Amino acid sequence: LVRVDVLGVQIDAVTLAEAVRTVEGFIAEGGPHLVATANAEMVMAAGRDRELARILADAALVVPDGAGVVWAARHLGQPVPERVAGFDLAEELLARAATEGWRVFFFGGAPGIAAKASEAAAAKWPGLTVAGVRDGYFAPEEAASIAAAIRASKPHILLAALGVPKQEKWLAAQATTLAVPVSMGVGGTFDVMAG
Ligand code: UDP
């Protein structure tokens, strides 16, 4: 993968189709892999937040999510092929999960939202196996037990909707406990999917 530096964040110059193929490779290989979707807001946040910057530097895949990032990469002389929106990547992965038999865990959002989003996804992509759901409001001391419950449900893909940078920090901190091949922060995606 070719990585492009946008204000200190290394972003993979991939199309949506290439991102999906890369994730497919992560699942075949076994975990854990963190997938991040870098928009301008995340790049700016990484500039002020060393922990987030380090997590993004260590991420297995960072896609160019947002017109600002695509524009900046082009003007810095290292263009990326297209915008890969986090929502679109999540949808493509759910479609692929339904046909490949990948188990998906929906974690985050207000109480009931992850369940609604998973039901909408299972209706849209018949055959999708939902490994489990859990809302994103919990006490810090519950983190380890939530991660253990996610691990026990044996997902191939964990979608985490806690907002930036909480979701990236949580996934990085819990990576060893989770042992999930692919974890991805999806921000407000469940709210949109739940309708
Ligand atoms: N959220 C959550 N737990 C928290 C804080 C936020 O589950 O402690 C959820 C919130 O309900 C929403 C999502 O995280 O569904 C954040 O969405 P937003 O559009 O703000 O994401 P971002 O812009 O950060 O990608």
Residues whose N, C-alpha, C, O or C-beta is under 5 A from the ligand:
A	BS01	UDP	G108 G109 A110 G136 Y137 A161 L162 G163 V164 G187 G188 D191
